[in-house]
Amino acid sequence: MFIRESATRLLAFVFSMAIAVTAFAQRSEVIRASDDESARSDGPRTERDKGKLDSELAAVLSAAGFTGNIEQTFRQRLETNLGRPINPKLADLGRLLWFDKLHALHHDNTCGGCHSPTNGFGDSQPMAIGVQNNNLVGPDRGGPRNQRRSPLVVNTALYPALMWNGRFNSVSGDPFDNSLGFSFPNPEAVVRFSSANDVQHLVTHLLQAQAHMPPTELIEVAGFTGTCPNGVPDPTLGSTFCRFDDGKGETVPLPDNSGFRNEPIRQKTLVLLNATPEYRKLFGELFPEVAAGAPIDFFMFGKAIAEFEFTLVFANAPVDQFARGDKDAMSTKEKRGALLFFGKAKCVQCHAVSGKSAAGDSNEMFSDFAEHVIGVPQLCPVFAAGQGNVIFDGLGQDEDFGLEQISGNENDRYKFRTAPLRNLAVSPGFFHNGAFIRLEDAIRHHLDVYTSARSYDPREAGVPHDLDQPVGPIEPVLERLDPLLRTPIHLSDREFGDLVSFVKDGLLDERVKAENLCRLVPSRVPSGMPVFEFEACR
């Protein structure tokens, strides 16, 4: 009964969102007309001017390969990939797991703590706070910082490379194509998600593999309990992390023969799931082998989480509607900003909408998904209980080496994946570490990186007080700056305002706003554990 009612709610939500898209498109002409009326002195003076602007933008979008149909294309490709439509019951099971702290060994964080419905299923903070939090999700969330900002999960089903360093990716460059397997760092590498293993376990999409990873992260969900029993340091972590062993939740198991804890943590998580009657029932309704008495396994867990993420593709922004022929879907400012984005401001060189980089297909996500050095100031929280639980890179432990941490190649130092720009208006921070919390400042940084980076002041940037620390060295970062960003781009005040308007509003799908996504927060979860308090959902 619980899963039927819950699945019905999720299906109703997805259906209501589809209706909302249609209604939003129908209302756009009235809304945009009002926008243009209020800014008439700054807009086209005649219908001929408006027609010229529309024609120019339509031509630019077409030349860039932007169709505005990516959401429809996604659904078609996903059904081909899965061999079926999205399963509402499986997606709803994933939703319950998303908000249930049971499968996190420390029992105080889960997917929803760092990927919140209040912020496009992204971080509610400029830099993530994982374990040892205060059960709040929002501006008042407290606890030790991790290393980076949790990116938006909305639309990740279309990403060929995941995470700020792109460490989880499809070898083919296509998240729907597992013919070459999926590439992960050790200990998974290309073994756990090799093509042969994917076929055996029916793993067909990158998200179904990536979902195996978050529960294994100590700083995010697993915690450090038992890593320093009675003051005796864990042989693998040493005494440095003893300060985080608070004795709460489950004891983190020791590494296996691989030298990593990933699989031991997953196995302990499965013990907890299999010992919970309601989860046995819910998984049994979806996986016949569980109903027949077999244990829940992590491939089932990954499929449930991914199925929920498949329902979170929201790519029907004003620019999509315009590309499909609704010339009134965008305001005049947004249209002018779009022309700057694809032209003078050169944003599209990295924030691509079509084509394939070394990382994979852009899929109209406004990212090439490749890694670049873009001169972001280095924020490094103090490594101490309650402040930060990551030891940063460099001699002063005040740097983030980015992709080099994964590749081991010094040439990859300070490289981070290009951020997809859709729906960034709901984000509380920008870049990999949230160094800028105002979209305007993040865009200004791109236009003149040297000036922005060298004059950066965390207080002026408005980051939370605990991140208002002396920043790490910037000159080594600037020495490696991507050539595309070395020459400043001058925009007039009006041009800058237009560009901001396009990125903020022209790329925003209204469905990702908190008032829409908060309804996905369950009132209870199968473990009976308390659900987070989402501040913007009150």
C-alpha positions in Angstrom: 0.0 0.0 0.0 2.8 2.4 1.0 4.7 2.0 -2.3 1.5 2.2 -4.4 0.4 5.4 -2.8 3.9 6.8 -2.9 4.4 5.8 -6.6 1.0 7.4 -7.4 2.2 10.6 -5.8 5.4 10.6 -7.8 3.6 9.8 -11.1 1.1 12.6 -10.3 4.0 15.0 -9.7 5.6 14.1 -13.0 2.3 14.5 -14.8 1.6 17.8 -13.0 5.0 19.1 -14.1 4.2 18.2 -17.7 1.0 20.2 -17.4 2.9 23.0 -15.8 5.3 23.1 -18.8 2.4 23.5 -21.2 0.8 26.1 -19.1 4.1 28.0 -18.6 4.6 28.0 -22.4 1.1 29.3 -22.9 1.6 32.1 -20.3 5.0 33.1 -21.6 3.6 35.4 -24.3 1.7 37.4 -21.7 4.6 37.4 -19.2 7.2 38.3 -21.7 5.0 41.0 -23.3 4.8 42.6 -19.8 8.5 42.3 -19.4 9.1 44.0 -22.7 6.6 46.7 -21.9 8.4 47.6 -18.7 11.7 47.9 -20.6 10.3 49.3 -23.8 12.9 52.1 -24.0 15.6 49.4 -23.9 13.9 47.1 -26.4 13.2 47.0 -30.1 11.6 50.2 -31.3 9.5 48.6 -34.0 8.1 45.2 -35.0 10.7 45.2 -37.7 13.5 45.5 -35.1 11.9 42.7 -33.0 11.7 40.5 -36.1 15.3 41.2 -36.9 16.4 40.3 -33.4 14.4 37.1 -33.5 15.7 36.1 -36.9 19.3 36.8 -35.8 19.0 34.7 -32.7 17.2 31.9 -34.4 20.0 31.7 -37.0 22.6 31.7 -34.2 20.9 28.9 -32.3 20.5 26.9 -35.5 24.2 27.4 -36.4 25.2 26.3 -32.9 23.2 23.1 -33.3 20.7 24.0 -30.6 17.3 22.5 -31.1 15.4 23.1 -27.8 14.2 19.5 -28.1 16.7 17.9 -25.7 14.1 16.9 -23.1 12.0 15.0 -25.7 15.1 13.5 -27.1 16.2 12.4 -23.7 12.9 10.5 -23.1 13.2 8.8 -26.4 16.8 7.8 -25.8 16.2 6.7 -22.3 13.3 4.4 -23.3 15.6 2.9 -26.0 18.4 2.5 -23.4 16.2 0.9 -20.8 13.9 -1.0 -23.2 10.9 0.5 -21.3 9.5 3.8 -20.0 10.5 5.1 -16.6 9.1 2.8 -13.9 7.2 5.0 -11.4 7.4 2.5 -8.6 11.2 2.1 -9.1 11.6 5.8 -9.3 9.6 6.3 -6.1 11.7 3.7 -4.3 14.8 5.8 -5.4 13.1 8.9 -4.0 12.6 7.3 -0.6 16.2 6.1 -0.5 17.3 9.7 -1.6 15.8 11.1 1.7 16.5 8.1 4.0 19.6 8.3 6.2 19.6 4.5 6.9 22.0 3.6 4.1 24.5 6.3 5.3 26.6 4.6 8.0 26.8 7.8 10.1 23.0 8.0 9.9 22.9 11.8 9.7 23.3 12.5 6.0 22.0 11.1 2.7 21.6 12.2 -0.9 19.0 14.9 -0.1 21.3 16.6 2.5 23.7 17.7 -0.2 21.4 17.5 -3.2 18.3 19.4 -2.0 15.0 19.9 -3.8 15.2 23.5 -2.6 18.1 24.2 -5.0 17.5 22.1 -8.1 18.7 19.0 -6.2 22.0 20.7 -5.8 23.8 22.1 -2.8 22.0 24.5 -0.4 25.5 25.8 0.6 28.3 27.3 -1.4 30.5 24.4 -0.2 29.1 21.1 0.9 28.5 20.0 4.5 28.2 16.3 4.8 28.4 14.2 8.0 28.0 15.7 11.5 25.5 18.2 10.3 22.6 19.8 12.2 19.8 18.2 10.3 19.0 21.4 8.5 19.3 21.8 4.7 19.5 25.5 3.7 21.3 28.7 4.6 21.6 27.6 8.3 23.0 24.1 7.7 26.0 23.6 10.0 28.8 21.1 10.3 32.3 20.5 8.9 32.8 21.5 5.2 33.9 19.1 2.6 36.1 20.2 -0.3 33.7 21.3 -3.0 30.2 22.3 -3.8 27.6 19.6 -4.6 26.4 20.2 -8.2 22.8 20.1 -9.3 21.5 16.7 -10.0 18.7 18.0 -12.3 19.6 17.0 -15.9 22.6 14.8 -14.9 21.0 12.0 -16.9 22.3 13.8 -20.0 25.9 14.3 -18.7 28.7 12.1 -20.1 31.0 13.0 -17.2 30.0 13.4 -13.6 31.6 15.3 -10.6 33.8 18.4 -10.7 36.8 16.4 -11.8 34.9 14.2 -14.3 36.0 11.1 -12.5 32.9 9.1 -13.3 32.3 8.9 -17.0 31.2 6.8 -19.9 34.2 5.7 -21.9 32.2 6.1 -25.1 31.4 9.7 -24.2 27.7 8.9 -24.1 25.9 8.3 -20.8 23.4 6.0 -22.7 26.1 3.9 -24.3 27.9 1.3 -22.0 29.4 -0.6 -24.9 32.9 0.3 -23.6 31.9 0.3 -20.0 32.1 3.1 -17.5 35.3 4.6 -16.1 35.7 5.1 -12.4 38.8 5.7 -10.2 40.2 2.9 -8.1 39.1 0.6 -6.7 36.3 0.4 -9.2 38.4 1.5 -12.2 37.0 -0.1 -15.3 36.4 -3.5 -13.6 33.3 -3.1 -11.5 31.5 -1.3 -14.4 33.2 -3.1 -17.3 31.0 -3.8 -20.3 30.8 -7.5 -19.3 29.8 -6.6 -15.7 27.3 -4.1 -17.0 25.7 -6.7 -19.3 25.5 -9.2 -16.4 23.9 -6.8 -14.0 21.8 -4.9 -16.6 23.6 -1.6 -16.0 22.8 0.5 -19.1 23.2 4.1 -18.0 26.0 6.0 -16.3 23.8 7.1 -13.4 23.0 3.5 -12.5 26.8 3.0 -11.9 27.5 6.4 -10.2 24.9 5.7 -7.5 27.2 3.0 -6.1 29.7 5.7 -5.0 28.2 8.3 -2.5 27.6 5.8 0.3 31.3 5.0 0.3 32.5 8.6 0.9 33.5 9.1 4.6 33.2 12.9 4.6 29.8 12.9 2.9 27.8 10.0 4.4 29.8 7.2 5.9 31.5 9.1 8.7 34.6 8.2 10.7 33.1 6.2 13.5 35.5 3.4 14.6 38.5 4.8 12.7 40.1 5.7 16.0 38.8 3.2 18.6 39.8 4.1 22.2 42.3 6.6 20.7 44.1 4.1 18.7 44.4 5.3 15.1 43.1 3.4 12.1 46.1 1.9 10.3 45.0 3.4 7.0 43.9 6.9 8.1 46.4 7.5 10.9 45.8 9.8 13.8 45.0 12.9 11.8 41.3 12.0 11.4 40.8 10.9 15.0 39.1 14.2 15.7 36.2 13.1 13.6 35.5 9.8 15.3 32.5 10.8 17.3 31.2 7.3 18.0 27.8 8.0 16.3 26.1 5.8 13.8 27.7 2.6 12.5 31.4 1.6 12.7 33.1 2.1 9.4 34.7 -1.2 8.2 38.4 -1.5 7.4 39.6 -1.7 3.8 39.5 -5.0 2.0 42.3 -6.5 -0.1 42.0 -3.7 -2.6 43.2 -1.2 0.0 39.9 0.6 -0.1 36.7 0.6 2.0 34.2 1.0 -0.8 33.0 -2.6 -1.0 33.0 -3.2 2.7 31.0 -0.1 3.3 28.5 -1.1 0.6 28.1 -4.6 2.1 27.4 -3.1 5.6 24.9 -0.8 4.0 23.2 -3.8 2.4 22.9 -5.5 5.8 21.0 -2.5 7.1 18.6 -2.4 4.1 18.0 -6.2 4.2 17.3 -5.9 7.9 14.5 -3.4 7.3 11.2 -5.2 6.5 9.7 -2.3 4.6 12.7 -2.1 2.2 12.5 -5.9 1.8 8.9 -5.5 0.8 9.5 -2.5 -1.6 12.5 -4.1 -3.4 10.6 -7.4 -3.5 7.7 -5.7 -5.4 10.2 -4.6 -8.1 12.9 -7.4 -8.1 11.4 -11.0 -8.2 14.6 -12.5 -6.8 14.2 -10.4 -3.6 10.6 -11.6 -3.3 11.9 -15.1 -3.6 14.3 -14.6 -0.7 17.5 -13.3 -2.3 19.2 -10.3 -0.7 18.9 -6.7 -1.9 22.2 -6.0 -3.8 23.8 -2.7 -4.7 23.0 -3.0 -8.3 19.3 -2.8 -7.3 20.1 0.2 -5.1 21.9 1.9 -8.0 19.0 1.3 -10.4 16.4 2.8 -7.9 18.5 5.9 -7.3 19.1 6.4 -11.0 15.4 5.9 -11.9 14.5 8.7 -9.6 17.2 10.9 -11.2 15.7 10.1 -14.6 12.5 11.9 -13.5 14.6 15.0 -12.8 15.3 16.1 -16.3 14.0 19.7 -16.6 15.2 21.3 -19.8 12.4 23.4 -21.1 13.7 26.9 -20.5 12.7 30.0 -22.4 15.6 29.5 -24.8 14.3 26.0 -25.6 10.8 27.3 -26.3 12.2 30.0 -28.5 14.3 27.5 -30.5 11.1 25.5 -31.1 9.4 28.5 -32.6 7.9 30.5 -29.7 9.5 33.9 -30.4 7.8 35.5 -27.3 9.2 32.9 -24.9 12.2 35.1 -24.2 12.4 38.8 -23.2 14.3 41.2 -25.3 17.1 41.3 -22.7 17.4 37.5 -22.7 17.6 37.5 -26.5 20.3 40.1 -26.6 22.1 38.3 -23.9 21.9 35.0 -25.8 23.5 36.7 -28.8 26.3 37.9 -26.6 26.7 34.4 -25.1 27.1 32.8 -28.5 29.1 35.7 -29.9 31.1 38.6 -28.4 31.3 37.1 -24.8 32.5 33.8 -26.2 30.8 31.8 -23.5 29.8 29.0 -25.8 33.4 28.0 -26.5 33.3 26.1 -23.2 29.6 26.1 -22.3 28.8 24.3 -25.5 25.4 23.2 -26.7 26.4 20.7 -29.3 29.3 18.7 -30.5 31.6 16.3 -28.6 34.7 17.1 -26.6 37.2 14.5 -25.3 34.7 14.1 -22.3 31.6 13.4 -24.4 28.5 14.9 -26.0 27.3 18.3 -24.9 23.6 17.3 -25.2 22.5 21.0 -25.2 23.5 21.2 -21.5 25.7 24.4 -22.0 28.9 22.5 -21.2 31.7 20.8 -23.1 32.1 18.6 -20.0 35.9 18.9 -20.4 38.2 20.2 -17.6 39.7 23.7 -17.7 41.7 26.0 -15.5 39.6 29.1 -15.1 41.4 30.9 -12.2 38.9 30.4 -9.4 40.1 31.7 -6.0 41.0 28.8 -3.6 38.8 28.5 -0.6 40.1 26.1 2.0 38.2 25.6 5.3 40.2 25.0 8.5 40.9 21.3 9.0 39.3 20.8 12.4 36.4 19.3 14.1 33.2 21.2 13.2 35.0 23.2 10.5 36.5 21.1 7.7 37.1 17.4 7.3 39.3 17.5 4.1 43.1 18.0 4.0 43.7 20.2 1.0 46.6 20.0 -1.5 49.9 21.9 -1.7 52.6 22.7 0.8 50.3 24.9 2.8 47.4 22.5 2.5 45.4 25.4 1.0 45.0 24.4 -2.6 42.7 22.1 -4.6 44.6 20.4 -7.4 41.4 19.3 -9.2 41.8 16.7 -11.9 45.4 16.0 -11.0 44.1 14.2 -7.9 42.5 11.6 -10.2 44.9 11.5 -13.2 48.2 11.9 -11.3 49.3 14.2 -14.1 50.7 17.6 -12.9 49.5 19.1 -16.2 45.9 18.6 -14.9 46.5 20.7 -11.8 43.6 23.2 -11.1 41.5 21.8 -13.9 37.7 21.4 -13.2 34.9 20.3 -15.4 32.9 23.1 -17.2 29.8 23.7 -15.2 26.5 23.1 -17.1 24.6 26.3 -17.0 21.0 25.2 -17.1 19.0 26.3 -14.0 21.9 27.9 -12.2 19.6 30.6 -11.0 18.6 28.3 -8.1 22.2 27.7 -7.0 23.6 29.4 -3.8 27.2 29.3 -5.1 29.2 29.1 -8.3 32.3 27.3 -9.5 33.6 24.1 -7.9 34.0 25.7 -4.4 31.3 28.3 -4.3 33.9 31.1 -4.2 31.2 33.4 -5.7 27.7 33.4 -4.5 26.3 36.1 -6.9 25.8 35.0 -10.5 26.9 38.5 -11.6 30.3 38.1 -9.9 30.8 34.7 -11.4 30.1 36.1 -14.9 32.4 39.1 -14.3 35.2 36.6 -13.3 35.0 34.9 -16.7 35.2 38.3 -18.5 38.4 39.4 -16.7 39.9 36.5 -14.8 43.2 38.1 -13.8 41.6 41.2 -12.3 38.9 39.1 -10.6 41.2 36.5 -9.1 43.8 38.9 -7.9 41.3 41.3 -6.3 39.2 38.6 -4.7 38.0 39.1 -1.2 35.9 36.4 0.4 34.1 38.9 2.6 33.1 41.1 -0.4 32.2 37.9 -2.3 29.7 37.2 0.6 30.7 33.6 1.4 29.6 32.2 4.8 31.8 33.3 7.7 33.4 29.9 8.2 34.7 30.2 4.6 35.9 33.7 5.1 39.5 32.5 5.5 42.8 33.6 3.8 42.5 32.2 0.3 45.1 29.8 -1.2 47.8 31.0 -3.6 46.3 32.3 -6.9 49.4 33.0 -9.0 50.2 29.3 -9.6 46.6 28.9 -10.8 46.8 31.9 -13.1 50.0 30.6 -14.6 48.0 27.6 -16.0 44.9 29.7 -17.0 43.2 28.3 -20.1 44.2 30.4 -23.2 40.5 31.0 -23.9 40.3 33.2 -20.8 43.6 35.1 -20.9 42.2 38.1 -22.9 39.6 40.2 -21.1 36.3 40.8 -22.8 34.8 44.3 -22.4 31.0 44.5 -22.2 29.0 47.7 -21.7 26.7 47.9 -18.6 23.7 47.1 -20.8 25.5 44.2 -22.5 26.5 42.8 -19.1 23.0 43.0 -17.8 21.7 41.3 -20.9 24.1 38.4 -20.5 23.2 38.0 -16.9 19.5 38.0 -17.8 20.1 35.2 -20.4 22.0 33.0 -18.0 19.8 33.6 -15.1 16.3 33.6 -16.7 16.7 32.4 -20.2 18.1 29.1 -19.1 15.8 28.5 -16.1 13.1 25.9 -16.3 10.4 27.0 -13.8 9.8 23.5 -12.7 13.1 23.4 -10.7 12.0 26.1 -8.3 11.7 25.1 -4.6 7.9 25.5 -4.6 7.7 22.8 -7.2 10.4 20.3 -6.1 9.6 20.5 -2.3 6.6 18.3 -2.9 9.0 15.4 -3.5 10.2 15.4 0.1 8.5 12.4 1.8 6.7 12.9 5.1 8.3 9.6 6.3 10.8 7.1 5.0 10.8 3.3 5.4 13.5 3.2 8.1 11.5 5.5 10.3 14.4 7.9 10.7 13.7 11.6 10.8 13.7 13.4 7.4 15.8 16.5 7.0 14.3 19.9 7.7 14.4 21.7 4.4 14.4 25.4 5.2 12.9 26.6 1.9 10.2 24.0 2.1 8.7 25.1 5.4 
